[in-house]
Amino acid sequence: MYKLETFLLLGGYPGNYRASQFVFDVHSTESVRTVLRAEGVRAVQTIAAIADSGSAISHDASLFALALASSPEFADAGTNIAALQALPQVARTGAHLCKYAAYVGGVRGWGRGLRSAVADWYISKPVGELATQILKHRQRKGWSHRDLLRLSHPKPPTPAHNALFQWAVEGQLGHLAPANIARSELRQIYAFEQLKKTSDETEMVRFIEDYRLTHETIPAQCRKSAAVWEALLGSMPYMAMVRNLGHMTEAGLIAPQNAATALIVARLIDRSRIRRAKVHPAALLSALLRYRKGPWTASELVASALEDAFHFAFDNVESTGKRVSIGIDSSLLGGEAACNGMPHISAAMAAAALAMEFARVDSYANISVLQDRPVYVDISKDHRLTPVCQTIVQQPVSGDPSILIEHALSNGLQVDAFVFVSGRLPLQAFENYRQRTGTAAKLVLVAPSASGFEDVLLNENILRIAGFDSTVPRVIRQFIGMAELAAIA
């Protein structure tokens, strides 16, 4: 069950994580298929529990595992039934359902049981909530709600459901639409259709405000208007605002001497908003560099606020409570070395952000640059990203990670987890440390520029990470605390 939990939590083959590459194939799902054969119903319960917990790096892993559990080829009849019954619990949104359809379609046929489960997903939701889901998540992975409704043929429990299904399948409001649709539970569908017909910005804003539409539920052509973005900004969640900074700049809402720009800057650096959004600093770093490199002319005020927000977001990261030793091979970080999975960020910046996180959040963490001996780096809570980045790359000398482990052993240092930014895996030194100290230490190897590793489980206490993206720091923390997280199921 450990391998299944690892797959669900980290989204890949046990012991390996590929940044921004949730690719599920025969190798990466072997652990899932093994557990499904041995303990199918319990495996479905684990899938549902981890999906509910919100602790997984990617929800896609749970959706793919549920698709396998739904297939007679990989699980028995009892497990298939349990998996289909768990569909609403695991596929909570319209996007989830479309992704599940893409996965399950690749491992089984669309028999009666699967069609009924998908139909039940649609008819079990209140029509207002369902309308919002269909508007927000119109398609994913090549599957749309039109496709799923035509396959599953759900029996509408209310006339409003019937009208909604007709709209989703036909692409326009038909004869089933209620006469009072503008005031009904389908009013957002009505507003969406009206927006498609107008090019008048004042009318667009009126529909958005009157019907409380969000940026996800408006037609694409409306997103070119600064007035529309200003209307949307009022109720826009923090990360939605961050993700749409480029669109707002292109539309002209973000501009010099603009009141909206001042509002956006104030919201970006609002610590209470950052805290409520639970945003990870790596996500803001990614957003910052994307914004600066986008096809628009970036506002320096907005970019500066994003950088401040990146530093403020470290308050959102919880300490592992572990003794962590981080070693950085600076020879990998020089020049234009980029990150696989996040090419707009340099490998040096990724390493610096990772080091800053542990230095700021974990009281028992130490950071060192690997040379012929560990050279410790003092990073305080006041240090900014650029100076830290310069510090770790100022002497680009290749260093062996084994040196740091041997240093810990020879000096009697108790370490719960070694984290290396390096291309070399110090397997023998690590095993020696565990045996000599009798500790359950873990090891994480981050190779920022690598595209992948061979899918071999070297050791349940070792995690290799190829590339770097905004999920990697969280993956590391998940893995270091995996013993506690495995108790979810």
Disulfide bonds with the S-S distance in Angstrom:
none
